[in-house]
Amino acid sequence: MPSAAAVTHPVHAPRDPETPDALVVDPALVKRAVKAAALGNAMEWFDFGVYSYIAVTLGKVFFPSGNPTAQLLSTFGAFAAAFLVRPLGGLVFGPLGDRVGRQKVLAVTMIMMAAGTFAIGLIPSYATIGVGAPLLLLAARLVQGFSTGGEYAGASTFIAEYAPDKKRGFLGSWLEFGTLAGYIAGAGLVTVLTALLSTEDLVSWGWRIPFLIAGPMGVIGLYLRLRLEETPAFAAEAEKAESSRPKVPLREMITGQWRALLLCVGLVLVFNVTDYMLLSYMPSYLTSELKYDETHGLLVVLAVMALMMIVQPFAGALSDRVGRRPVIAAGCAGFLLLSVPALLLIRQGSLFAIALGMGALGLLLVCFTAAMPSALPALFPTRVRYGSLSVGFNISVSLFGGTTPLVVTALIGVTGNMMMPAYYMMAAAVIGGVAVWFMTESAGRPLPGSPPQR
């Protein structure tokens, strides 16, 4: 792990002669930081993606046989439980990241996430050990959730603090490019297993394969993150402090940033409700609620994510040109106006209609995946950025994002209304639109508490 002297290296980057106060960071360092953060994020979301895409099978493995809807609800309940401990992870890892550095904490979260996912692949089935199986599944999910509490805020902070001011949107968009790559890898593996294995083999042993892959993937992710140097912004903050480990009171992270935290919660709400609705819930919705062929449903989602990956960097660059607010506002308006028509297309049932409806929602989601990684870190000053963003992000994800599959499945079960996913996304879009209205534009400007960066 880098020494205290090593992590301060970026601070001594040359100054821009036209703007003496500006830092000029080595492009090679920027590229390596973006690549490592995005690749690590891809590995983390491979783990979460696999769980989502194989949820129907996991219900059969870990919960008593009977009502398929009850099994799916139980599986999504374990999925949601991990999000309930994310704020605890954020409260631990966020302040730690502001004190000891971003790089060290990101290495720890990588280890924990890989270990939790690998453990799921080793758990015996309900038929073998009874109630111990879902309890062990829950324990592994809690480890995953706790580690993820420090992941997104740390990775987005890391890239934002390395990126030049005028390219922060473009470079930040690669974080979610990594997320989509992880989802595609997880969904692709599940699709191949579903196509090649019989239902009996998939339930018996095939489902374990994606989870066991997490072990070697975690080693690769750890190697990438240990090679990173600390960000210029954090190193400069540490240099100003009496020691290299500035202490930040929890009160300063929360009550001192209450307005920014409220904006963060609103922005993350619309971002994650729509994200988890489309990428995590819709495959199960197509299979369990619409009785659509499981393999074809997963292939449609894979195609949508591939489309999003292609558009992602361009949308990030667009946010640098026109601003984060217009891009995010366009996404909110689109989900408000098009969620119902898109879901009606999906419910129509033909492959073309499903692809068209899912594709429209995916392109709207890109407005968030491209702009949020650069917009959210800019809400907070350097001294408390990792901690405050971890708190705001994880509270919102826990209450609204990660619970989306469980809540929508329950609402459909109670009301019988198959349009609930659309209504849920529309409500999230309204809240997100209010947050966009009150947020300050950050494109092309230095991060709060940091010098200009070229």
C-alpha positions as CSV (number, residue, x, y, z in Angstrom):
1,M,0.0,0.0,0.0
2,P,1.4,3.4,-0.9
3,S,3.2,5.4,1.8
4,A,2.2,8.8,3.0
5,A,4.9,10.3,0.8
6,A,3.6,8.5,-2.2
7,V,0.0,9.6,-1.9
8,T,1.0,13.3,-1.9
9,H,2.8,13.0,-5.2
10,P,-0.1,14.4,-7.4
11,V,-0.1,17.7,-5.4
12,H,3.3,18.6,-7.0
13,A,1.9,18.6,-10.5
14,P,2.9,21.6,-12.6
15,R,0.9,24.8,-12.5
16,D,-0.8,26.1,-15.6
17,P,1.2,29.3,-16.6
18,E,-2.0,31.0,-17.7
19,T,-3.8,30.2,-14.5
20,P,-1.1,30.0,-11.7
21,D,-3.5,28.6,-9.1
22,A,-4.5,25.7,-11.4
23,L,-3.1,22.2,-11.1
24,V,-2.1,20.3,-14.2
25,V,-2.4,16.6,-13.6
26,D,-0.5,14.1,-15.7
27,P,-2.9,12.6,-18.3
28,A,-1.4,9.2,-17.7
29,L,-2.3,9.4,-14.0
30,V,-5.9,10.5,-14.9
31,K,-6.3,7.6,-17.4
32,R,-5.0,5.1,-14.9
33,A,-7.3,6.4,-12.1
34,V,-10.4,6.3,-14.3
35,K,-9.6,2.8,-15.6
36,A,-9.0,1.4,-12.2
37,A,-12.1,3.0,-10.6
38,A,-14.3,1.9,-13.5
39,L,-12.9,-1.6,-13.7
40,G,-13.3,-2.1,-10.0
41,N,-16.8,-0.8,-10.1
42,A,-17.5,-3.2,-13.0
43,M,-16.4,-6.1,-10.8
44,E,-18.5,-5.0,-7.9
45,W,-21.6,-4.6,-10.1
46,F,-21.0,-7.9,-11.8
47,D,-21.6,-9.4,-8.4
48,F,-24.9,-7.5,-7.8
49,G,-26.0,-8.0,-11.4
50,V,-25.7,-11.8,-11.2
51,Y,-28.0,-11.8,-8.1
52,S,-30.6,-9.8,-9.9
53,Y,-30.6,-11.8,-13.1
54,I,-30.8,-15.2,-11.4
55,A,-33.3,-14.1,-8.8
56,V,-36.0,-16.6,-9.9
57,T,-33.6,-19.5,-9.6
58,L,-32.3,-18.3,-6.2
59,G,-35.9,-18.3,-4.9
60,K,-36.2,-22.0,-5.7
61,V,-32.8,-22.8,-4.1
62,F,-33.0,-20.8,-0.9
63,F,-36.7,-20.6,0.0
64,P,-39.4,-23.2,0.6
65,S,-41.3,-24.5,-2.5
66,G,-44.8,-23.2,-3.1
67,N,-45.9,-19.9,-4.4
68,P,-43.4,-18.6,-7.0
69,T,-44.4,-15.0,-6.2
70,A,-43.6,-15.6,-2.5
71,Q,-40.2,-17.1,-3.5
72,L,-39.4,-14.1,-5.7
73,L,-40.5,-11.7,-2.9
74,S,-38.2,-13.5,-0.4
75,T,-35.3,-13.3,-2.8
76,F,-35.8,-9.6,-3.4
77,G,-36.2,-9.2,0.3
78,A,-32.6,-10.5,0.8
79,F,-31.6,-8.2,-2.1
80,A,-33.2,-5.2,-0.3
81,A,-31.7,-6.1,3.1
82,A,-28.2,-5.5,1.7
83,F,-29.3,-1.9,1.0
84,L,-30.5,-1.4,4.5
85,V,-27.0,-1.7,5.8
86,R,-25.4,0.5,3.1
87,P,-25.8,3.7,5.3
88,L,-23.8,1.9,8.0
89,G,-21.1,1.1,5.5
90,G,-21.2,4.7,4.3
91,L,-20.9,6.0,7.8
92,V,-17.8,3.9,8.4
93,F,-16.0,4.1,5.0
94,G,-17.0,7.6,4.1
95,P,-15.4,9.4,7.0
96,L,-12.5,7.0,6.8
97,G,-12.0,7.9,3.2
98,D,-11.8,11.6,4.2
99,R,-9.3,10.8,6.9
100,V,-6.9,8.2,5.5
101,G,-7.5,8.6,1.8
102,R,-9.7,7.4,-1.0
103,Q,-7.4,4.8,-2.4
104,K,-7.1,2.7,0.8
105,V,-10.8,2.5,1.4
106,L,-11.6,1.5,-2.2
107,A,-9.2,-1.4,-1.8
108,V,-11.0,-2.6,1.3
109,T,-14.4,-2.4,-0.3
110,M,-13.2,-4.4,-3.2
111,I,-12.0,-7.2,-0.9
112,M,-15.3,-7.3,1.1
113,M,-17.6,-7.3,-1.9
114,A,-15.7,-10.2,-3.6
115,A,-15.7,-12.2,-0.3
116,G,-19.4,-11.8,0.2
117,T,-20.2,-12.8,-3.3
118,F,-17.9,-15.8,-3.3
119,A,-19.5,-17.0,-0.1
120,I,-23.0,-17.1,-1.7
121,G,-21.7,-19.6,-4.2
122,L,-20.7,-22.0,-1.3
123,I,-24.0,-21.9,0.6
124,P,-26.0,-25.2,0.7
125,S,-29.6,-25.1,-0.5
126,Y,-32.8,-24.9,1.6
127,A,-33.4,-28.6,0.8
128,T,-30.0,-29.5,2.4
129,I,-29.8,-27.4,5.6
130,G,-33.3,-25.8,5.9
131,V,-33.7,-22.4,7.3
132,G,-29.9,-22.0,7.7
133,A,-29.7,-21.5,3.9
134,P,-31.6,-18.2,3.7
135,L,-30.0,-17.0,6.9
136,L,-26.5,-17.5,5.4
137,L,-27.6,-15.9,2.2
138,L,-28.8,-12.9,4.2
139,A,-25.5,-12.7,6.1
140,A,-23.5,-12.7,2.8
141,R,-25.7,-10.0,1.3
142,L,-25.2,-7.9,4.4
143,V,-21.4,-8.1,3.9
144,Q,-21.9,-7.1,0.3
145,G,-24.2,-4.2,1.3
146,F,-21.8,-2.9,4.0
147,S,-18.9,-2.9,1.6
148,T,-20.9,-1.2,-1.2
149,G,-21.7,1.6,1.3
150,G,-18.2,3.0,0.6
151,E,-17.9,2.0,-3.1
152,Y,-19.9,4.4,-5.3
153,A,-19.2,7.5,-3.4
154,G,-15.5,6.6,-3.2
155,A,-15.1,5.7,-6.9
156,S,-17.0,8.8,-8.2
157,T,-15.0,11.0,-5.8
158,F,-11.8,9.5,-6.9
159,I,-12.5,10.1,-10.6
160,A,-13.9,13.6,-10.0
161,E,-10.9,14.7,-8.0
162,Y,-8.5,13.5,-10.7
163,A,-10.4,14.9,-13.7
164,P,-9.7,18.3,-15.3
165,D,-12.6,20.6,-14.7
166,K,-13.7,20.8,-18.3
167,K,-13.6,17.0,-18.8
168,R,-15.1,15.8,-15.5
169,G,-18.4,14.8,-17.1
170,F,-16.8,12.8,-19.8
171,L,-14.3,11.1,-17.5
172,G,-16.9,10.5,-14.8
173,S,-19.2,8.8,-17.3
174,W,-16.7,5.9,-17.6
175,L,-17.6,4.9,-14.0
176,E,-21.1,4.0,-15.1
177,F,-19.6,2.5,-18.3
178,G,-17.9,0.1,-15.9
179,T,-21.2,-0.5,-14.1
180,L,-22.9,-1.4,-17.4
181,A,-20.0,-3.6,-18.4
182,G,-20.3,-5.5,-15.1
183,Y,-24.0,-5.9,-15.5
184,I,-23.6,-7.2,-19.1
185,A,-20.9,-9.6,-17.9
186,G,-23.2,-10.9,-15.1
187,A,-26.3,-11.0,-17.3
188,G,-24.4,-12.6,-20.2
189,L,-23.1,-15.4,-18.0
190,V,-26.6,-16.0,-16.5
191,T,-28.0,-16.0,-20.1
192,V,-25.5,-18.6,-21.3
193,L,-26.1,-20.8,-18.2
194,T,-29.9,-20.5,-18.7
195,A,-29.6,-21.5,-22.4
196,L,-27.1,-24.4,-21.9
197,L,-28.4,-26.0,-18.7
198,S,-31.7,-27.6,-17.9
199,T,-33.8,-26.1,-15.2
200,E,-32.8,-29.0,-12.9
201,D,-29.1,-28.5,-13.4
202,L,-29.4,-24.7,-13.0
203,V,-31.2,-25.1,-9.7
204,S,-28.9,-27.9,-8.6
205,W,-25.4,-26.5,-9.3
206,G,-25.3,-24.1,-12.3
207,W,-26.4,-21.0,-10.3
208,R,-23.2,-21.3,-8.2
209,I,-20.8,-20.6,-11.1
210,P,-21.3,-16.8,-11.4
211,F,-20.8,-16.3,-7.7
212,L,-17.7,-18.4,-7.5
213,I,-16.1,-16.4,-10.2
214,A,-16.1,-13.4,-7.8
215,G,-13.0,-14.8,-6.0
216,P,-10.4,-14.4,-8.8
217,M,-12.2,-11.2,-10.0
218,G,-11.7,-9.7,-6.5
219,V,-8.0,-10.4,-6.6
220,I,-7.7,-8.6,-10.0
221,G,-9.8,-5.6,-8.7
222,L,-7.6,-5.4,-5.5
223,Y,-4.4,-5.3,-7.6
224,L,-5.8,-2.5,-9.8
225,R,-6.8,-0.4,-6.8
226,L,-3.6,-0.9,-4.9
227,R,-1.6,0.5,-7.8
228,L,-3.5,3.8,-7.6
229,E,-2.1,7.0,-6.2
230,E,-4.1,9.4,-4.0
231,T,-6.1,12.2,-5.6
232,P,-4.6,15.7,-6.0
233,A,-7.5,17.2,-4.1
234,F,-7.2,14.9,-1.1
235,A,-3.4,15.1,-1.0
236,A,-3.6,18.9,-1.1
237,E,-6.1,18.8,1.8
238,A,-3.9,16.5,3.8
239,E,-0.9,18.8,3.1
240,K,-2.8,21.8,4.6
241,A,-3.7,19.8,7.7
242,E,-1.3,19.3,10.6
243,S,-1.0,15.6,9.7
244,S,-1.8,13.5,6.7
245,R,-5.0,12.3,8.3
246,P,-7.3,15.3,8.8
247,K,-10.1,14.6,11.3
248,V,-13.6,15.5,10.2
249,P,-16.4,15.5,12.7
250,L,-19.5,13.6,11.7
251,R,-21.6,16.6,12.6
252,E,-19.7,18.6,9.9
253,M,-20.4,15.9,7.3
254,I,-24.2,15.9,8.0
255,T,-25.6,19.0,9.7
256,G,-23.0,21.3,8.0
257,Q,-24.0,20.0,4.6
258,W,-27.8,19.6,5.1
259,R,-28.8,21.4,1.9
260,A,-26.4,19.5,-0.3
261,L,-27.4,16.3,1.4
262,L,-31.1,16.9,0.6
263,L,-30.2,17.6,-3.1
264,C,-28.0,14.5,-3.1
265,V,-30.9,12.3,-1.8
266,G,-33.3,13.6,-4.4
267,L,-30.9,13.2,-7.3
268,V,-29.8,9.7,-6.2
269,L,-33.5,8.7,-5.7
270,V,-34.4,9.3,-9.4
271,F,-31.1,7.9,-10.5
272,N,-31.4,4.6,-8.6
273,V,-35.1,4.0,-8.8
274,T,-35.0,4.1,-12.6
275,D,-31.6,2.2,-12.7
276,Y,-32.7,-0.7,-10.5
277,M,-36.2,-0.8,-12.2
278,L,-34.7,-1.2,-15.6
279,L,-31.5,-3.3,-15.0
280,S,-32.5,-5.3,-11.9
281,Y,-36.2,-5.6,-11.8
282,M,-37.3,-5.8,-15.4
283,P,-35.8,-9.2,-16.2
284,S,-37.8,-10.7,-13.4
285,Y,-40.9,-8.7,-14.3
286,L,-40.7,-10.1,-17.9
287,T,-40.4,-13.6,-16.6
288,S,-42.5,-13.8,-13.5
289,E,-45.3,-11.2,-14.2
290,L,-45.6,-11.3,-18.0
291,K,-44.6,-15.0,-18.4
292,Y,-42.1,-14.0,-21.1
293,D,-39.3,-16.5,-22.0
294,E,-36.5,-16.0,-19.6
295,T,-33.6,-16.3,-22.1
296,H,-35.2,-13.8,-24.6
297,G,-35.9,-11.4,-21.7
298,L,-32.3,-11.4,-20.6
299,L,-31.1,-10.9,-24.2
300,V,-33.2,-7.8,-24.6
301,V,-31.8,-6.3,-21.4
302,L,-28.3,-7.2,-22.6
303,A,-28.9,-5.3,-25.8
304,V,-30.3,-2.3,-24.0
305,M,-27.2,-2.1,-21.8
306,A,-24.9,-2.4,-24.8
307,L,-26.8,0.5,-26.3
308,M,-26.4,2.5,-23.1
309,M,-22.6,1.8,-23.1
310,I,-22.2,3.1,-26.6
311,V,-24.1,6.4,-25.8
312,Q,-22.6,6.8,-22.3
313,P,-19.3,8.6,-23.0
314,F,-21.0,10.9,-25.6
315,A,-23.7,11.9,-23.0
316,G,-20.9,12.5,-20.4
317,A,-19.1,14.8,-22.9
318,L,-22.4,16.6,-23.6
319,S,-22.8,17.3,-19.9
320,D,-19.5,19.1,-20.1
321,R,-20.7,21.3,-22.9
322,V,-24.3,22.1,-21.9
323,G,-24.1,21.4,-18.2
324,R,-25.2,18.7,-15.8
325,R,-28.5,20.3,-15.0
326,P,-30.0,20.2,-18.5
327,V,-28.9,16.6,-19.1
328,I,-30.3,15.4,-15.8
329,A,-33.5,17.5,-16.2
330,A,-34.0,15.9,-19.7
331,G,-33.9,12.5,-18.1
332,C,-36.5,13.5,-15.4
333,A,-38.8,14.9,-18.0
334,G,-38.5,11.8,-20.2
335,F,-39.3,9.4,-17.4
336,L,-42.3,11.5,-16.4
337,L,-43.7,11.6,-19.9
338,L,-42.6,8.3,-21.4
339,S,-42.7,5.7,-18.6
340,V,-46.3,4.7,-19.3
341,P,-46.0,4.5,-23.1
342,A,-42.8,2.5,-22.7
343,L,-44.3,0.0,-20.3
344,L,-47.3,-0.4,-22.5
345,L,-45.0,-1.3,-25.3
346,I,-43.2,-3.8,-23.0
347,R,-46.5,-5.3,-22.0
348,Q,-47.6,-5.8,-25.6
349,G,-45.3,-8.8,-25.6
350,S,-43.6,-9.0,-29.0
351,L,-39.8,-8.9,-29.1
352,F,-39.8,-5.7,-31.1
353,A,-42.2,-3.9,-28.7
354,I,-40.3,-5.0,-25.7
355,A,-37.0,-3.9,-27.2
356,L,-38.4,-0.6,-28.2
357,G,-39.9,0.1,-24.8
358,M,-36.8,-1.0,-22.9
359,G,-34.5,0.9,-25.3
360,A,-36.4,4.1,-24.7
361,L,-36.1,3.7,-20.9
362,G,-32.4,2.8,-21.3
363,L,-31.6,6.0,-23.3
364,L,-33.4,8.1,-20.7
365,L,-31.4,6.4,-17.9
366,V,-28.2,7.4,-19.7
367,C,-29.0,11.0,-18.8
368,F,-28.4,10.0,-15.2
369,T,-25.6,7.4,-15.6
370,A,-23.6,9.9,-17.6
371,A,-24.0,13.1,-15.5
372,M,-24.4,11.9,-11.9
373,P,-20.9,10.7,-11.3
374,S,-19.6,14.2,-11.9
375,A,-22.6,16.1,-10.5
376,L,-22.8,14.4,-7.1
377,P,-19.2,14.8,-5.9
378,A,-19.5,18.5,-6.9
379,L,-22.2,19.0,-4.2
380,F,-19.6,18.8,-1.4
381,P,-16.3,20.4,-0.4
382,T,-13.1,18.3,-0.5
383,R,-12.8,18.1,3.3
384,V,-16.1,16.1,3.7
385,R,-16.7,15.0,0.1
386,Y,-16.3,11.2,0.6
387,G,-18.1,11.1,3.9
388,S,-21.1,13.4,3.0
389,L,-21.6,11.8,-0.4
390,S,-21.5,8.3,1.2
391,V,-24.2,9.3,3.7
392,G,-26.5,11.0,1.2
393,F,-26.0,8.5,-1.5
394,N,-26.5,5.4,0.7
395,I,-29.5,6.7,2.6
396,S,-31.3,7.4,-0.7
397,V,-30.3,4.1,-2.3
398,S,-31.3,2.1,0.8
399,L,-34.7,3.7,1.2
400,F,-35.7,4.0,-2.5
401,G,-33.3,2.4,-5.0
402,G,-32.4,-1.0,-3.6
403,T,-36.0,-1.6,-2.3
404,T,-37.5,-0.9,-5.8
405,P,-37.8,-4.6,-6.9
406,L,-39.4,-5.5,-3.6
407,V,-41.8,-2.6,-3.4
408,V,-42.9,-2.8,-7.0
409,T,-43.4,-6.6,-6.8
410,A,-45.5,-6.1,-3.6
411,L,-47.5,-3.3,-5.1
412,I,-48.4,-5.4,-8.1
413,G,-49.4,-8.3,-5.8
414,V,-51.6,-6.0,-3.7
415,T,-53.3,-4.0,-6.4
416,G,-53.0,-6.3,-9.4
417,N,-52.0,-3.3,-11.5
418,M,-49.2,-4.3,-13.9
419,M,-48.5,-0.6,-14.6
420,M,-47.0,0.0,-11.2
421,P,-43.4,0.1,-12.5
422,A,-44.3,3.1,-14.7
423,Y,-46.0,5.0,-11.9
424,Y,-43.1,4.4,-9.6
425,M,-40.6,5.8,-12.1
426,M,-42.9,8.8,-12.7
427,A,-43.0,9.6,-9.0
428,A,-39.2,9.4,-8.8
429,A,-38.9,11.7,-11.8
430,V,-40.9,14.4,-10.1
431,I,-38.7,14.3,-7.0
432,G,-35.6,14.3,-9.1
433,G,-36.8,17.3,-11.1
434,V,-37.3,19.3,-7.9
435,A,-33.7,18.5,-6.9
436,V,-32.4,19.6,-10.3
437,W,-34.3,22.9,-10.0
438,F,-32.4,23.7,-6.8
439,M,-28.9,22.4,-7.6
440,T,-26.1,24.6,-8.8
441,E,-24.5,24.0,-12.2
442,S,-21.0,22.5,-11.7
443,A,-19.8,21.8,-15.3
444,G,-16.5,23.4,-16.1
445,R,-15.9,24.7,-12.6
446,P,-13.5,23.6,-9.9
447,L,-14.8,21.2,-7.2
448,P,-15.7,23.0,-4.0
449,G,-12.7,23.4,-1.8
450,S,-10.2,22.5,-4.6
451,P,-8.1,24.6,-6.9
452,P,-8.9,24.7,-10.6
453,Q,-7.6,21.6,-12.4
454,R,-6.5,21.5,-16.0
